[in-house]
Amino acid sequence: MLFPPSHFPSQPLRVVITGAGLITALGRGWKPNAEGFRVGRRAFRPVSLFDVSHQRVKVAAEVDLPELGSEVFPAGRLGRRQLDRLDRAGKMLLLAAQESWRQSGWQSSEPDADQLPLVLGTTSGGMLLGEAYYRQAVQQPSRQRQQATRAVQYQSQLQGRMVLDALGCSGPITVISNACASGANAIGHAWNMVRAGRAERVIAGGYDALCQLVFCGFDSLQALSPTACRPFDAQRDGLALGEGAGIVNLETLDCARRRGAEILGELIGYSTSIDLHHLTQPQPNGNTTVTVMQQACAKAGVTPEEIDYLNAHGTGTVLNDSSEAAAISTWAGRHAATLPVSSTKAGIGHLLGGAGAVEAVVCLMALREQWVPPQTHFETPDPACKFPVVTQPHDAPLTTVLSNSFGFGGVNATLILRRWA
């Protein structure tokens, strides 16, 4: 429910996570993803969604989507026609949202279900529908069948509307398209809403599907790795693309306690900024990244020494990883020598608008189950790394973790989560 300014609290409210939904190339749901991330499983395979015969790189982390059926989508909420209009991105978003909704125990019959905010982050949204529209317009210009539907459903706010319809609720929809930090920004924006008393509960997350336009664009820039994605390795040669969705249900601690809900974790810090350095290249020394991490820690009331694990943006590109490594090393100071760091993009690829949200859920998993996600294909550390990169699966006592997300245009975002015990 959205509240008027007169309702705003004098002190920031504590924000907890009571539901989390996830779908990646490792699987659908908490268990298969936790099992995969825990051992550093890689989920890349030859691209089958579109023609890559003329591309340098021919692999990505594709998701296996289930058939649209009553066992997946609640009967009576979305009609057959609505389901048929969902593109690949919309289906992944809906699956993640439904898992998070079920886990939180929220009900569409509750009084505030008609004012439930939804905040989503994405870069390309329903781009597959846009590609289909373009192909038909070029190849069959006189044929208009399905073109109007593609033009409408391509819009990310329509995909958000479908989520709310499926869950049987309604409310304002906010879409953040802030490059590869979009998912983290969406969760952070929702956190700000709940923390400031503007809403008692919010659904938030990010999603993106593989599409030919984005894949070929990154490949033409020679940003994709022709070998293997290996963040922070001195021999790294590019990123790998994936797809997926991550959704969390956020609410005030008081609301969760009133309901007797199971609390998965607490979101305690968030900060974001833009460095204005370059359209696609990060600031080399990572100064803005350092500031954002410091600001997130200040809001969370923690110091770098209290961070037990850092989930890096870590794309595997030369410029991103050197900038982030420098920023982490500066921000952490002497603590960097013992701070475990890894990038889960080594296993599932870069999910673009979905990356920050999915990685936030991975951090939640690590906190809940007390393990550190490793990354494979790491041999020689970049000289800028003053921290140990996790390469082997192992359990660890985690209380507070930090997740970084960056994007084109110089956007930086940091989320900090704390274990709930």
Residue pairs with C-beta under 8 A, 6 or more apart in sequence:
1 111
1 112
1 115
1 116
1 199
1 200
1 201
2 115
2 117
2 171
2 172
2 198
2 199
3 197
3 198
3 199
3 200
7 197
8 196
8 197
8 198
9 196
9 197
12 195
12 196
13 194
13 195
13 196
13 197
13 252
13 253
13 254
14 195
14 252
14 253
14 266
14 268
15 191
15 194
15 195
15 250
15 251
15 252
15 253
15 266
15 267
15 268
16 250
16 251
16 252
16 253
16 256
16 263
16 264
16 265
16 266
16 267
16 420
17 248
17 249
17 250
17 263
17 264
17 265
17 266
17 267
17 364
17 417
18 103
18 104
18 105
18 106
18 249
18 250
18 251
18 256
18 261
18 262
18 263
18 264
19 99
19 100
19 101
19 102
19 103
19 104
19 105
19 106
19 247
19 248
19 249
19 264
20 30
20 99
20 100
20 103
20 246
20 247
20 248
20 249
20 264
20 361
20 364
21 29
21 95
21 96
21 97
21 98
21 99
21 100
21 101
21 103
21 205
21 245
21 246
21 247
21 248
21 361
22 28
22 29
22 30
22 33
22 96
22 99
22 244
22 245
22 246
22 247
22 358
22 361
23 29
23 63
23 92
23 95
23 96
23 99
23 244
23 245
24 33
24 36
24 43
24 61
24 63
24 242
24 243
24 244
24 348
24 351
24 358
25 43
25 44
25 61
25 62
25 63
25 64
25 242
25 243
25 244
25 348
25 349
26 32
26 33
26 35
26 36
26 37
26 41
26 43
26 347
26 348
27 33
27 36
27 64
28 63
28 64
28 66
28 95
28 99
29 99
30 99
30 103
30 365
33 361
33 362
33 365
34 365
34 369
35 41
36 43
36 347
37 344
37 347
37 362
37 365
37 366
37 373
38 369
38 371
38 373
38 393
39 374
39 393
40 346
40 347
40 373
40 374
40 375
40 376
40 391
40 393
41 347
42 346
42 347
42 376
42 377
43 61
43 242
43 347
43 348
43 349
44 59
44 60
44 61
44 240
44 242
44 349
45 59
45 60
45 61
45 62
46 58
46 59
47 58
47 59
47 60
47 62
47 210
47 215
48 62
49 62
49 88
49 210
49 211
49 212
50 211
50 212
50 215
51 212
52 58
52 215
52 216
55 215
55 216
55 219
56 219
56 222
56 224
56 226
57 219
57 224
57 225
57 226
57 238
57 240
59 240
60 210
60 215
60 240
60 241
60 242
60 243
60 349
61 240
61 241
61 242
61 243
61 244
61 347
61 348
61 349
62 210
62 242
62 243
63 92
63 209
63 243
63 244
65 88
65 91
65 92
65 95
66 72
66 95
68 83
68 84
68 86
68 91
72 95
72 98
73 83
73 94
73 98
73 166
74 98
74 166
77 165
77 166
77 167
77 168
78 162
78 165
78 166
82 162
82 165
85 149
85 153
86 94
86 153
86 159
86 162
87 126
87 128
87 129
87 153
87 154
87 209
88 128
88 209
88 210
88 243
89 122
89 124
89 125
89 126
89 127
89 128
89 159
89 207
89 208
89 209
89 243
89 245
90 126
90 153
90 159
90 162
92 207
92 209
92 243
92 244
92 245
93 120
93 159
93 160
93 163
93 205
93 207
93 245
93 247
94 162
94 163
94 166
95 245
96 205
96 207
96 244
96 245
96 246
96 247
97 163
97 166
97 167
97 203
97 205
97 245
97 247
98 166
98 167
99 247
100 203
100 205
100 247
100 248
100 249
101 167
101 203
101 249
103 249
103 264
104 249
104 251
104 261
105 259
105 261
105 262
106 113
106 201
106 249
107 113
108 167
108 168
108 169
112 200
112 201
113 168
113 169
113 170
114 169
114 170
114 171
115 170
115 171
115 172
116 164
116 169
116 170
116 171
116 201
116 202
116 203
117 171
117 172
117 173
117 174
117 190
117 193
117 199
117 201
117 202
117 203
118 160
118 163
118 164
118 171
118 172
118 173
118 174
118 202
118 203
118 204
119 173
119 174
119 176
119 186
119 187
119 189
119 190
119 193
119 202
119 203
119 204
119 205
120 156
120 159
120 160
120 173
120 174
120 175
120 176
120 186
120 204
120 205
120 206
120 207
121 175
121 176
121 177
121 178
121 181
121 182
121 183
121 184
121 185
121 186
121 187
121 205
121 206
121 207
121 353
121 354
121 356
121 357
122 156
122 175
122 177
122 182
122 183
122 206
122 207
122 208
122 352
122 353
122 354
123 177
123 179
123 180
123 182
123 208
123 214
123 352
123 353
124 208
124 209
124 211
124 213
124 214
124 352
124 353
125 154
125 155
125 156
125 159
125 175
125 177
125 208
125 353
126 153
126 154
126 155
126 156
126 158
126 159
127 154
127 209
127 211
127 213
127 214
128 209
128 211
129 150
129 153
129 154
130 150
130 154
130 213
131 211
131 212
131 213
132 146
132 150
133 147
133 150
133 151
133 154
136 143
136 146
136 147
137 147
152 158
153 159
156 175
156 177
157 173
157 175
160 173
160 175
161 173
163 203
164 170
164 171
164 173
174 186
174 189
176 182
176 185
176 186
176 189
177 353
178 185
178 407
178 409
178 411
178 413
179 352
179 353
179 407
179 408
179 409
179 411
180 313
180 350
180 352
180 353
180 355
180 356
180 405
180 406
180 407
180 408
181 272
181 356
181 405
181 406
181 407
181 411
181 412
181 413
182 206
182 352
182 353
182 356
182 407
183 205
183 206
183 207
183 246
183 351
183 353
183 354
183 355
183 356
183 357
183 358
183 359
183 360
183 405
184 206
184 272
184 355
184 356
184 357
184 359
184 360
184 403
184 405
184 413
184 414
184 415
185 272
185 356
185 405
185 411
185 413
186 204
186 205
186 206
186 356
186 357
187 204
187 205
187 206
187 248
187 250
187 267
187 270
187 356
187 357
187 360
187 415
188 270
188 271
188 272
188 413
188 415
189 204
190 202
190 203
190 204
190 250
191 204
191 250
191 267
191 270
192 198
192 270
193 199
193 202
194 200
194 201
194 202
194 250
194 251
194 252
200 251
200 252
200 255
201 249
201 250
201 251
201 252
201 255
202 249
202 250
202 251
203 247
203 248
203 249
203 250
204 247
204 248
204 250
204 357
205 245
205 246
205 247
205 248
205 354
205 357
206 245
206 246
206 351
206 353
206 354
206 355
206 356
206 357
206 358
207 244
207 245
207 246
207 247
207 353
207 354
207 357
208 243
208 244
208 245
208 351
208 352
208 353
208 354
209 243
210 241
210 242
210 243
214 241
214 352
215 224
215 241
218 224
218 239
218 241
222 238
223 238
223 239
223 317
224 238
224 239
224 240
224 241
225 236
225 237
225 238
225 239
225 240
225 316
226 237
226 238
227 237
228 240
228 377
229 236
229 238
229 239
229 240
229 315
229 316
229 345
229 346
229 349
229 377
230 236
230 316
230 346
230 375
230 377
230 378
230 379
231 312
231 314
231 315
231 316
231 321
231 343
231 345
231 346
231 375
231 378
231 389
232 312
232 314
232 321
232 325
232 341
232 343
232 378
232 381
232 382
232 385
232 389
233 316
233 377
233 378
233 379
233 380
233 381
233 382
234 380
234 381
234 382
234 383
235 379
235 380
236 316
236 317
236 318
236 321
236 382
237 316
237 318
238 316
238 317
239 315
239 316
239 317
239 345
239 349
239 350
240 316
240 345
240 349
240 350
241 349
241 350
241 352
242 345
242 348
242 349
242 350
242 351
243 349
243 351
243 354
244 348
244 351
244 354
244 358
245 354
245 357
245 358
246 354
246 357
246 358
246 359
246 360
246 361
247 357
248 357
248 360
248 361
248 364
250 267
251 261
253 263
253 266
256 263
263 420
264 364
264 368
264 420
265 364
265 367
265 368
265 417
265 418
265 419
265 420
266 417
266 418
266 419
266 420
267 415
267 416
267 417
267 418
268 299
268 300
268 301
268 302
268 400
268 416
268 417
268 418
269 296
269 297
269 298
269 299
269 300
269 301
269 302
269 402
269 414
269 415
269 416
270 296
270 299
270 413
270 414
270 415
270 416
271 292
271 293
271 295
271 296
271 299
271 413
271 414
272 292
272 411
272 412
272 413
272 414
273 288
273 291
273 292
273 295
273 411
273 412
274 288
274 409
274 410
274 411
274 412
275 282
275 283
275 287
275 288
275 289
275 410
275 412
276 410
277 283
277 288
277 410
278 410
279 408
279 409
280 408
281 319
282 289
282 319
282 320
282 323
282 324
282 406
282 410
283 289
283 323
283 410
284 319
284 322
284 323
284 326
285 323
285 326
285 327
286 323
286 324
286 325
286 326
286 327
286 328
286 330
287 327
288 410
288 412
289 323
289 324
289 327
289 331
289 404
289 406
289 412
290 327
290 330
290 331
292 412
292 413
292 414
293 304
293 327
293 328
293 331
293 402
293 404
293 414
294 331
295 414
296 402
296 414
296 415
296 416
297 303
297 304
297 307
297 402
297 416
299 416
300 400
300 416
300 418
302 400
302 416
304 331
304 332
304 333
304 335
304 339
305 335
306 399
306 400
307 332
307 335
307 339
307 400
307 401
307 402
307 416
308 340
308 396
308 397
308 398
308 399
308 400
308 401
309 339
309 340
309 341
309 342
309 363
309 366
309 372
309 396
309 398
309 401
309 402
310 328
310 339
310 340
310 341
310 387
310 401
310 402
310 403
310 404
311 342
311 343
311 344
311 359
311 362
311 363
311 373
311 401
311 402
311 403
311 404
312 324
312 328
312 341
312 342
312 343
312 404
313 320
313 324
313 343
313 345
313 355
313 404
313 405
313 406
314 320
314 321
314 324
314 341
314 342
314 343
314 345
314 346
314 375
315 321
315 343
315 345
315 350
316 343
316 345
316 346
320 406
321 382
321 384
322 382
322 384
324 404
324 406
325 382
325 384
325 385
325 386
325 387
326 384
328 336
328 339
328 341
328 386
328 387
328 404
329 336
329 384
329 385
329 386
329 387
332 339
332 386
332 387
336 386
336 387
337 386
337 387
337 388
338 388
339 387
339 388
340 372
340 387
340 388
340 390
340 396
341 385
341 387
341 388
341 389
341 390
342 372
342 373
342 374
342 375
342 389
342 390
343 375
344 358
344 359
344 362
344 373
344 375
345 351
345 355
346 375
346 376
346 377
346 378
347 373
347 375
347 376
348 358
351 358
355 405
356 403
356 405
356 413
356 415
359 403
359 405
360 403
360 415
360 417
362 373
363 401
363 403
363 415
363 417
364 417
366 372
366 373
366 398
366 401
367 398
367 399
367 401
367 417
367 418
367 419
367 420
368 419
370 395
370 396
370 397
370 398
371 393
371 394
371 395
371 396
371 398
372 390
372 393
372 394
372 395
372 396
372 398
373 390
374 390
374 391
374 392
374 393
374 394
375 389
375 390
375 391
376 391
378 389
378 391
381 389
398 419
399 418
399 419
400 416
400 417
400 418
400 419
401 416
401 417
402 414
402 415
402 416
402 417
403 414
403 415
403 416
403 417
404 412
404 413
404 414
405 412
405 413
405 414
405 415
406 412
406 413
407 413
